[in-house]
């Protein structure tokens, strides 16, 4: 997976860039699944987050468009990734941009924002695949086959915190 497009700045400018991207792939677009969500964190001082995620099949590859907007400051960012989904790359990238987009947010706020983004990504990706992608592992200790949802990690708060702590140097 690689990042093929990114933008951060005012929402109005971001929408222009998203429209340019949309126009550039219009003739190549084969299929798409998308969702939009707005979340208000009243517990954390009223932070308002707008999240959009699209999974697109464009030509011969998959594109994943993710945009996040601070609804109070109207600052935001969006990325388009191409290739085989890599949740670690995506969450690492989003976290570093969340630090700029949500300057007033603390660690818990950022964790909550990433959790909401992860929940939305989970919905879009599982729908895009048309089924839950399951990996099968053999547990030697229990002598059984274990099925694991490959996108489930996107909704795991402990994993999100680990990613944030690993990237603590980015936030300084």
N, C-alpha and C positions, 0 to 999 in steps of 0.2 A: 504494500500500500504506500502511496506517496501523495503528498499534498500538491495539488495542481493549481490551486487558486486560494488566495486569502485576502481579507480586507478587514481593517478595523477603523472605526471612526463614527461619525454621526449616522443615525438611522436613515435619514433621507438620502445620504450618499451611498450607504450600504444597499438600499433598495435599487438604486440605479445600477450598481455593480451586479447585483443578483439578476436583474432584468437582462443585462448584457450577456451574462453566462447563459441564462435561459434561452435567449435568442440564438446564441452560438451552437446550442445542441439540439434545437427544435427539430431539425430534419433527421437527426440521428437517434432521437428518443424512442425506445421500444417499450419500456414499461417503467412505472413509478409507483412508489408508496410514500406517503408523507403525512405528517401530523404537526400540529401547532399547539402550544400550550402556554398559558400565562399563569405564573405562580406568584403569590404575595406571601412573604415571610413576615407575618405580623409579629411573631415571637422574636424576630431578629431586627426589629426597628423598621419594619415596613418595606423592606427591599422588594422590588417588583422585577420579575424576570420574564422576558418573552423568549420562548424557545421554538425553533422550527427545525425539523429534521426530514430530509427526503433521501430515500434510497432510489437510485435511478439506474436503469440498464440503458447505456448509451453506446450505440455501435456494438463493439465487441467487448466492452468492459463495464464494470459497475462504478458508479460515481455516488458519493455520499456527501450531501450538502447539509451543513449544520450552521445555523445562525442563532446567536444569543444577543439579546438586547436588554440593557438596563432601562426599564420603562420610566424611571424617574429622570435620569440624565440624558436619555435618548442616545447614549453611546452603545456601540455594539461591535460585533465582529461576525464574520462568517468564513467558513472554509469549505472547500470542495476537495475531497480525497478520492483517489482513483485506485482500483485494484481490489485485492482480497482484504476483507475487513480485518483491522488490527485495533482492538479496543484499547490496548496500552498506548499506542501512538496517539489515538484520538483523545483519550482522557488527559494524557500529559500535555498535549497541545492546548486543549480547552482550559485546563487549570492555569497555565501560564498567562493566557489572555484574560481569564476571569479576574486575576489579580489587578489588572489594569482597568478593566471595565467596571469592576465593583470595588473601588478603592476603600470605601467605607466599611466593607464587610470584614468580619473576623474569620477565624478558622472554621467555626461551626457554620457560619453563613456560607462559606465556600463549599464546605462539605455538603450542605443542604442543596445548594445550587447544582453541584455535580451529581448528586443523587437524583434530582429531578430530571436533569439532562440524560442520565443513564437510564432512568425509567422510560423516558420517551424513546430513546434509541432502542431499547429492548423491544418495545411495541412495534416500531417501524421495521426493525431488522427481522423479527420473527414473521411478521406479515409479508415482508418482501421475499423471504425464503419460501413462503407458502407452507411452512411447517417449522417446528422447532428442530434446529440442527442439533443432533445428539451425537456425542462421541461416546464410544463404548470402551471402558477400561476394565481390565481383569484385576480384581482385588485378591492378591495371593493370600492374605491373612484370612479373609472371610470365604475364599474359594467361590466367589460369585462374580457375575458380570455387573458392572455399575454403569448406568446411563447418566450422562451429565449434560445439561443444557449449556451449550457453549456461550450463550449470551447472558446467562444468569449473573455472571460476575459484574455486569454493568449496574446491577441493582444492589450490590453488596457494599454496605457502608464501611465495613472493615477494609475491604480492598481499596475503596476510594481514599480512605485515610492513609493507607500505605503509600499510594501513589502521591498524595499530597506531601507526606513526610519525606519521601525520596526526592521530591523536587523542591525541598525547602530552600535550596540555594537559588532557585529561579526567583523566589519571592523577595529576595534581598536586593 
